[in-house]
Every structure is written in structure tokens, then in C-alpha cells.
Amino acid sequence: MPDKPVFSRRETLLTGAALALGPDLAGAAVAADSADRLGSQPPVNPRQRLLLKAGTIISMDPRVGDLARGDVLIEGTKISAVAPNISATGAEVIDAGNMILIPGLIDCHRHSWEGQLRRINPNAPTLADYSNATHLSFATHYRPQDMYVGGMITALGCIDAGITCVIDNSHNARSAAHSDAAVEALLDSGMRAVHASGAPQAGNWDHQWPQDLARLQKKYFSDGDGLVTLRMFSAPDRGNWTYARRLGLRITTEFQGPQLAALLDPLWQDRLVGPDNTFNHCGALPERTWQILRQSGANIDLCPRSDAQYALGEGFSAFQHALDHSIKPGLSVDNETSYSSDMFAEMRTAFFMQRAALQNRRFLGEQNLPMPVNVRDMLECATVNGAVCAGLADRTGSISPGKEADIVVIRADDINLYPSNNALGTVVQAADRSNVDTVIIGGQVRKRGGRIAGLDMQKLKRMVEESRNYLFRAADYREDIFAEKLPKLY
């Protein structure tokens, strides 16, 4: 049974972060108890009926199409009908007039545990600067309670921004209790999520990973039908990947550059690369690796802002490389230590970067260039393709009868969007979190009238501030809200 962390020292050096794993064991810890939790969401009444009425529907399902004015009926947790006009006796009606309905946005890669470190490092120019603010410093002091708090504020921020599903790359599993707390935050939030469990990259920890995945699977994920599912977060590693497949788990991998690409070749030859793999970033990969990704049916997730912020790969995301190899990518935020929780920004960044790159090639004299992407392409990346990356394409990603009801309702008559002369253009090119009126996840209304349902904001603030203040003291960091650069913290 493998006992290597998600990144060995050699593999981490290859990413440019120079992270060393501490050999000492972390002390035993307990997960966040009920007094330290925000409270969970009640289950959806299987007999509930919700009728979204008179909205503009962008279904992202070719069989359903788009409706300039239409209704969506939700029964229990699922969408039961999409049509121009639906009558449903006894249904609770949500007036969607002057609103645009889209599938819930899907963030394919987020380090949720870092939530209380939002924007601590806005000018970070390299991956090493990101690591200074996370793995090498604050991360080494995290308690289980800090994992819960980070995960909770990230999940609630996602819901507020119209993100209904997130792949939580949780690479700070210092003990079993840390992992429990991270999972419980996702469960309590009412978010649809994939908990991708991974080992810490620096400092003391219990070295219980990856074996602890079997315990997590049994404790939280035995039925496989809940809003939260489990996978492994690991660099290319034969032992780890074989163990994940033994448990029937999908695998997410941080992946860029020729050195890490070389580690994939032997795994591909041994048939250990396939549709259950999702690769993040994918910058600066050789053609051989792109061929492996295409032939294997593996999924890729692009991080437009992260790649530019931290000077990863070519700087531009690998969007065009993916399109050139007939791979439909998902999109992700990656982290909030430098910027916002905003999939609208990821869509726009990818859209403009792809067009800028094509124009630059045209300016330099290149002929027969690929076509520029359009706004529907970008929304597909943030919904349908994201569902594929999450392994949940049968449950979410489109407004389709039979799928789980993950729906976002956007106010099209807000001052920044009105008049809405093109529904897709309004969503992709202009909307932001302030326009998100209603968010439904698995039939549960989690945001309504622009406010998260049932949120005790004062309790959340107390939890976040206690956690953040503890971490600042533990890392001997003196807060400077105008800092140009984060000092070296390790």
C-alpha cells in the first residue's frame, strides 16, 4: 500500500515550488465538533415542487435548446420538465421574469482550505510566492477547525457567485481529523462538491494519507449518491494512482511542464491514464503528452487567471492547445489568495486571452489560424465540460429533465446588464456575482433574492476571524492590509 504524499520532494521541485516534506509526525487532533460548525442544510423534501416561471433559459442541452421565455419544473431534487409554459398544481412559483436561467457554474479546481487567506498575496508573481503564503507557512499550522472554516467560507462564496459545484483540491490533509473537517464543511454548506483529498506539501503531518482515503470513503461516501463525492489528489505516481483505482476513485493532478509530463509516459504505457483522470493547468506540455491526453480521454481543467498571475507554463492558459487536440476543457479559479471567487472572470479571461493570442499570431504573419471562441463555447467550459471533469455529467452541467436541479438565475434588468440584447453575451461578457439572484443546488434553494439562504453571517465572521487571527499568530505574521509583497514566512 503506497504511503507517499501527493507530491514527493522531487516532484514538487519540478513544479518550481521547492517544497520540502517535514519528517515529523503531527500530533493527533480532533475534527471540528458541532459547536464549531455552522450548521447543516435540511434534506430536500422528495415531494417538493418548484416552478421557475417566465425566464430566459440557456439550457446547454441541445435536445432542450434555448427558450426566450420558458419554465422549469423541479420535483424533489431533479428537473422534471423544461417548456415554454408549464402548469404545476401546488408548486411553489419563483418568478423568473426579466431573468436568465443557466446551469450552475462548475469550478474544476479550488484549494478550498485557503479561504481565510483571501487576497493576502494580490501581487504574487510566481508559484514560489503562492507557496510562501500557503504551503510553507500558514498551512503548517492548520488545525482541523481551520480546515472547516476555510472550506466553509469558500463554499459559501461559491454559492454566492453562482458556482454550484466545486472540485475541492484539499492538499492539506495533516491528519484524519483535518480531512474529516474539510469534508464536513462541504456537507454543511449544501454545496455540490468533489473532495479531492491530498497530502500536505510541507511541515509536520500524520502520514496517514493515502490509506485514509479508504476510511473517508466508508465514513462519508458509502452510498455515492450525495452532493459530495470523493477522489484522490496526486501527482503522477504509480502507487497512489493504483491505490485510487483499487478504491474506485477518480484522480486530479496538478500538471504542467516537460518534467512532470515525462512522469506520465510510463503510466500511460501501463494503462493508468484514462477518463477518470483530470489534469489542472497543462501548460508547457510537449506534443507527445497532448497526444496521450487526447487518446486516453483524460479531462483537463484550465486556470486562466492563475496561470497568468503566477507565471505558469507559457503564461497564457493552455486553452488553444486543448482545442487544437479536440479536448473540451473545464475552467477553474484555483485559489483566492490573490484574486476573487469568480467563474465569470475565468470565462472572460479565457475568451480574451484566446483572441489576443490568435491576433498576435496573425500580426506576426501566421496564416490559417484557428477560429476564435464564442460566448457559448465559454459557458460550455464553465458548465457542461466542468461536469465531465467532476465525473458528474449524468447529474449536472445542463438544464435537462432527469438531471439534478443545479440552476442559477441571473437578474437581467440590473443596471449593469440592462437592456439584455443577447442572453449569452449578458452572462459571459457582463454578469458578475452581484447579478446572481437565485441559486438552486440539488433542488435546494441556497441563494434567493441575492442573499444566501439561512446564513448566520455573524457566526461565520466570528469563526473566520478566530481562525485567521490564530494562523497569523502561529506564523508570526503581522497583518499589513496595504502590503505590496508578503514577507518570507518560513
C-alpha positions in Angstrom: 0.0 0.0 0.0 1.5 3.3 -1.0 2.3 5.9 1.6 3.8 8.7 -0.4 2.4 12.2 -0.2 0.6 13.8 -3.1 4.0 15.4 -4.2 7.3 13.9 -3.3 10.1 16.4 -2.8 11.4 15.6 -6.3 8.0 16.1 -7.9 7.4 19.3 -6.1 10.8 20.7 -7.1 9.8 20.0 -10.6 6.8 22.4 -10.3 9.1 25.2 -9.3 7.9 25.5 -5.7 10.9 23.9 -3.9 8.7 22.4 -1.1 10.2 20.0 1.4 8.1 17.5 3.4 8.7 17.5 7.1 9.6 14.1 8.5 8.0 14.6 12.0 4.5 13.4 12.7 1.8 15.8 13.5 0.0 15.4 16.8 -3.3 13.8 16.9 -6.2 16.2 16.5 -10.0 16.1 16.6 -12.3 17.3 13.9 -14.5 20.3 14.4 -17.3 19.4 16.8 -20.8 20.5 16.4 -20.3 23.7 18.5 -17.6 24.8 16.0 -19.8 24.1 12.9 -22.1 26.5 11.1 -25.0 24.1 10.8 -26.0 21.7 8.0 -28.7 22.1 5.4 -32.0 20.1 5.8 -32.7 17.4 3.2 -34.9 18.3 0.2 -38.5 17.1 0.6 -38.9 14.5 -2.2 -42.4 15.8 -2.7 -41.5 19.4 -3.2 -42.4 21.1 -6.4 -40.7 24.3 -7.5 -41.7 26.1 -10.7 -39.3 28.7 -12.2 -41.6 30.8 -14.3 -41.1 33.0 -17.4 -37.3 33.2 -17.6 -34.9 33.2 -20.5 -33.4 29.7 -20.5 -29.9 28.8 -21.7 -30.1 25.1 -21.1 -26.7 24.0 -22.6 -28.6 20.8 -23.7 -29.0 20.6 -27.5 -32.1 18.4 -27.0 -33.8 21.1 -24.9 -32.4 24.2 -26.7 -32.8 27.8 -25.6 -36.1 29.4 -24.7 -36.6 33.2 -24.9 -39.3 32.7 -22.4 -39.9 29.4 -20.6 -40.4 27.5 -17.4 -38.5 24.9 -15.4 -40.3 22.5 -13.1 -38.3 20.9 -10.2 -39.7 17.9 -8.4 -37.7 16.8 -5.3 -34.1 17.2 -6.3 -34.5 16.8 -10.0 -35.6 18.8 -13.1 -38.8 17.2 -14.3 -39.7 19.5 -17.2 -38.5 22.4 -19.3 -41.0 24.0 -21.6 -42.4 27.3 -22.8 -45.3 27.1 -20.4 -45.8 24.6 -17.5 -48.8 24.3 -15.2 -48.0 22.6 -11.9 -50.7 22.3 -9.3 -49.4 23.0 -5.8 -45.9 24.1 -6.9 -44.1 27.0 -5.3 -43.6 29.5 -8.1 -40.4 31.6 -8.4 -41.0 34.5 -10.8 -38.1 34.4 -13.2 -39.3 37.2 -15.4 -36.5 39.5 -16.6 -34.1 36.9 -15.6 -31.7 34.4 -17.3 -31.5 30.8 -16.2 -28.3 28.9 -16.7 -26.9 25.6 -15.4 -24.9 26.1 -12.2 -21.3 27.0 -12.9 -18.7 24.4 -12.1 -15.3 25.2 -10.7 -13.0 22.3 -11.6 -10.1 23.2 -9.2 -10.2 25.1 -5.9 -8.0 24.8 -2.8 -10.9 25.5 -0.5 -9.0 25.2 2.8 -7.2 28.5 2.0 -10.5 30.5 2.3 -9.5 32.6 5.3 -6.3 33.7 3.4 -8.3 35.6 0.7 -6.3 38.3 -1.2 -3.4 38.0 1.3 -1.0 38.0 -1.7 -2.5 40.0 -4.5 0.8 40.8 -6.3 2.3 37.4 -6.1 4.3 37.0 -9.3 5.4 33.3 -9.1 4.4 29.9 -7.8 7.0 30.3 -5.1 5.3 33.4 -3.8 2.0 31.5 -3.7 3.7 28.7 -1.7 5.2 31.2 0.7 1.7 32.3 1.5 0.3 28.8 1.9 2.1 25.5 2.0 5.4 26.7 3.6 3.8 29.0 6.2 0.2 29.1 7.3 -0.6 25.6 6.1 1.8 24.1 8.5 -0.2 25.5 11.5 -3.7 24.5 10.3 -5.9 22.8 12.9 -8.9 20.7 11.8 -11.1 23.7 12.7 -9.2 25.9 10.3 -9.8 23.4 7.5 -13.5 23.6 8.3 -13.6 27.4 8.3 -11.6 27.7 5.1 -13.7 25.2 3.3 -17.0 26.7 4.6 -16.3 30.3 3.6 -15.0 29.1 0.2 -18.1 27.0 -0.4 -20.5 29.9 0.6 -18.5 32.3 -1.6 -19.0 29.8 -4.5 -22.7 29.7 -3.9 -23.0 33.4 -3.7 -21.1 33.7 -7.1 -23.4 31.1 -8.9 -20.9 28.2 -8.6 -23.0 25.1 -7.7 -20.2 22.5 -7.9 -16.5 22.7 -7.0 -13.7 20.2 -7.1 -12.0 20.8 -3.8 -8.3 20.1 -4.2 -7.7 19.6 -0.5 -3.9 19.2 -0.3 -3.5 19.8 3.5 -4.7 16.6 5.0 -2.4 16.7 8.0 -4.4 14.1 10.0 -7.6 12.1 9.6 -9.3 14.9 11.6 -8.2 17.5 9.2 -9.8 15.5 6.3 -13.0 15.0 8.3 -13.3 18.7 8.9 -12.8 19.5 5.2 -15.4 17.1 4.2 -17.9 18.3 6.9 -17.5 21.8 5.7 -18.7 20.8 2.2 -21.5 18.7 3.6 -22.7 21.5 5.9 -22.6 24.1 3.1 -25.1 22.5 0.9 -22.7 22.7 -2.0 -22.3 20.1 -4.6 -18.6 19.2 -4.4 -15.9 16.7 -5.1 -13.5 16.3 -2.2 -10.1 15.6 -3.7 -8.0 14.5 -0.8 -4.3 15.1 -0.9 -1.3 15.2 1.4 0.4 18.3 2.7 3.4 19.7 0.9 5.4 20.9 3.9 5.6 20.7 7.7 4.6 18.0 10.1 1.7 15.6 9.5 0.5 12.2 10.4 1.4 10.4 7.2 -2.0 8.7 7.2 -2.5 9.5 3.5 -3.4 7.9 1.1 -4.5 5.0 3.3 -7.0 7.3 5.0 -9.0 7.5 1.7 -10.5 4.1 2.5 -11.7 5.4 5.9 -13.1 8.6 4.3 -14.9 6.6 1.7 -16.5 4.3 4.2 -17.4 7.1 6.7 -18.9 9.7 4.3 -19.3 8.3 0.8 -20.7 4.8 1.1 -23.8 5.4 -0.9 -22.2 7.5 -3.7 -25.4 9.5 -4.2 -24.8 12.5 -2.0 -24.0 16.1 -3.0 -20.4 15.5 -2.0 -18.2 12.8 -3.7 -14.6 11.7 -3.1 -11.5 11.4 -5.3 -7.7 11.5 -4.9 -5.4 14.5 -5.5 -2.0 13.3 -6.5 0.9 13.9 -8.8 1.8 11.2 -11.3 2.6 8.3 -9.0 2.1 4.7 -9.8 1.4 3.6 -6.2 -1.0 6.4 -5.5 -2.9 6.0 -8.7 -3.1 2.2 -8.4 -4.5 2.7 -4.9 -7.1 5.2 -6.1 -8.3 2.8 -8.7 -8.5 0.0 -6.2 -11.0 2.2 -4.3 -12.8 3.2 -7.5 -11.7 6.8 -7.1 -11.1 9.4 -9.8 -7.8 11.3 -9.7 -7.0 15.0 -10.0 -3.4 16.1 -10.7 -1.6 19.5 -10.8 0.2 19.2 -14.2 2.5 21.4 -16.2 5.9 21.4 -17.8 8.0 18.8 -19.5 9.4 17.3 -16.3 6.0 16.3 -14.9 4.9 15.3 -18.4 7.7 12.8 -18.6 6.3 11.1 -15.5 3.1 10.4 -17.4 4.7 8.3 -20.2 5.2 5.1 -18.2 1.8 5.4 -16.5 0.2 5.8 -19.9 2.1 2.7 -21.2 0.7 0.7 -18.2 -2.8 1.9 -18.9 -3.0 4.0 -15.8 -4.2 7.2 -17.6 -7.8 7.4 -18.7 -11.2 9.2 -18.5 -11.0 9.1 -14.6 -8.0 11.5 -14.7 -8.4 15.3 -14.5 -5.3 17.4 -15.1 -5.1 21.0 -13.9 -3.2 23.8 -15.8 -1.5 21.7 -18.5 0.9 24.5 -19.6 4.2 23.9 -21.4 3.4 20.3 -22.3 5.2 18.6 -25.2 3.2 17.3 -28.2 3.7 13.7 -27.0 1.8 14.5 -23.8 -1.0 16.2 -25.6 -1.4 13.1 -27.7 -1.6 11.0 -24.5 -4.3 13.2 -23.0 -6.3 13.1 -26.2 -6.0 9.4 -26.8 -6.7 8.5 -23.1 -9.9 10.5 -22.9 -8.5 12.3 -19.8 -10.1 15.6 -18.8 -8.2 18.9 -18.4 -9.0 21.9 -16.4 -7.6 25.3 -17.2 -6.8 28.1 -14.8 -6.7 31.3 -16.9 -6.1 33.8 -14.1 -3.8 31.5 -12.0 -1.5 30.7 -14.9 -1.1 34.4 -15.7 -0.8 35.5 -12.0 1.9 33.0 -11.1 3.8 32.9 -14.4 2.9 29.2 -15.0 3.7 27.5 -18.3 3.6 29.9 -21.2 1.7 32.5 -19.1 -1.4 32.1 -21.3 -3.6 29.2 -20.3 -3.4 26.1 -22.4 -6.9 26.8 -23.9 -5.8 26.8 -27.5 -3.6 23.7 -27.1 -6.7 21.8 -25.8 -8.9 23.0 -28.6 -6.2 22.0 -31.2 -6.3 18.5 -29.8 -10.1 18.2 -29.7 -10.2 18.3 -25.9 -13.0 20.3 -24.3 -11.6 21.9 -21.1 -13.2 22.9 -17.9 -12.3 26.1 -16.1 -11.3 26.8 -12.5 -10.5 29.6 -10.0 -7.6 27.6 -8.3 -7.4 29.8 -5.2 -8.4 33.1 -3.6 -5.1 34.1 -2.0 -4.5 36.6 -4.9 -7.9 37.2 -6.6 -11.7 36.5 -6.4 -14.0 33.6 -6.4 -15.5 34.3 -9.9 -16.2 32.0 -12.7 -17.5 34.9 -14.8 -14.0 36.3 -14.7 -12.4 33.0 -15.7 -14.7 32.8 -18.7 -13.9 36.3 -19.8 -10.1 35.9 -19.2 -10.0 32.7 -21.3 -12.1 34.4 -24.0 -9.9 37.4 -24.4 -6.6 35.6 -24.0 -7.5 33.2 -26.8 -8.5 36.0 -29.1 -5.4 38.1 -28.2 -3.1 35.1 -28.8 -4.7 34.5 -32.3 -4.4 38.2 -33.2 -0.7 38.2 -32.1 -0.1 35.2 -34.4 -1.9 36.9 -37.2 0.1 40.1 -36.6 3.3 38.0 -36.9 2.3 36.7 -40.3 0.8 33.3 -39.5 -1.9 32.0 -41.8 -4.8 29.6 -41.5 -5.4 30.3 -37.8 -8.0 28.5 -35.7 -11.4 30.1 -35.2 -11.9 32.5 -32.3 -14.0 31.1 -29.5 -17.5 32.5 -28.9 -19.5 33.1 -25.7 -21.4 29.8 -25.9 -18.1 28.0 -26.0 -17.1 29.7 -22.8 -20.3 28.9 -21.0 -19.9 25.3 -22.1 -16.5 25.2 -20.5 -17.9 26.5 -17.2 -20.9 24.1 -17.1 -21.0 21.0 -19.4 -17.2 20.5 -19.6 -16.9 21.1 -15.9 -19.4 18.4 -15.1 -17.3 16.0 -17.2 -14.2 16.9 -15.2 -16.1 16.3 -12.0 -17.3 12.9 -13.1 -20.9 14.2 -12.7 -22.0 14.7 -16.3 -25.0 12.4 -15.7 -26.1 14.6 -12.8 -25.4 18.2 -13.6 -23.9 20.7 -16.1 -27.1 21.4 -18.1 -30.8 22.3 -17.5 -32.1 18.9 -18.6 -35.1 16.8 -17.5 -33.8 14.0 -15.3 -30.7 15.8 -14.1 -30.2 17.2 -10.6 -31.6 20.8 -10.3 -28.4 22.9 -10.2 -29.6 26.2 -11.6 -28.5 29.8 -11.4 -30.9 32.7 -12.0 -29.4 36.0 -13.1 -31.2 39.3 -12.9 -31.0 40.7 -16.5 -32.6 44.0 -15.6 -29.9 45.1 -13.1 -28.3 48.4 -14.2 -25.1 46.8 -15.4 -26.9 44.3 -17.6 -30.0 46.1 -18.8 -31.0 46.1 -21.6 -30.1 42.4 -22.3 -29.8 42.3 -26.1 -28.1 38.9 -26.1 -28.6 36.4 -23.3 -25.3 34.5 -23.8 -23.4 37.8 -24.1 -25.1 39.1 -21.0 -24.0 36.1 -18.9 -20.5 35.6 -20.3 -19.4 39.1 -21.1 -21.1 41.3 -18.5 -22.6 39.4 -15.5 -21.0 39.1 -12.1 -21.9 37.7 -8.6 -24.0 40.8 -7.8 -26.4 39.8 -10.6 -26.9 36.3 -9.2 -30.4 36.4 -7.7 -31.2 32.7 -7.1 -29.0 29.6 -6.8 -30.5 26.1 -6.6 -28.3 23.1 -5.8 -29.9 19.6 -6.0 -33.3 21.1 -5.7 -32.4 23.2 -2.6 -32.7 27.0 -2.8 -29.3 28.1 -1.4 -29.5 31.8 -2.5 -32.7 33.8 -3.1 -33.2 37.5 -3.7 -29.5 38.0 -3.8 -28.9 36.6 -0.3 -27.6 33.2 0.8 -30.5 31.3 2.5 -30.2 30.6 6.2 -26.7 32.0 6.7 -25.8 33.1 10.2 -23.3 35.7 8.9 -22.3 36.9 12.3 -21.3 33.4 13.5 -19.4 32.8 10.2 -17.5 36.0 10.7 -16.6 35.1 14.3 -15.3 31.7 13.1 -13.3 33.1 10.2 -11.7 35.9 12.3 -10.8 33.4 15.1 -9.2 31.1 12.5 -7.4 33.9 10.6 -6.1 35.5 13.8 -4.8 32.2 15.1 -3.0 31.4 11.9 -1.4 34.9 11.8 -0.1 34.4 15.4 1.1 30.9 14.7 3.0 32.0 11.6 4.3 35.2 13.4 2.7 37.3 10.7 1.9 40.9 11.4 -1.1 42.0 9.3 -0.4 44.7 6.8 -3.5 45.5 4.7 -1.5 47.7 2.3 1.4 45.3 1.9 2.9 45.3 -1.6 4.6 41.9 -1.0 4.2 39.2 1.6 7.3 38.7 3.7 9.1 35.4 3.8 7.1 33.4 6.4 9.1 30.2 6.9 
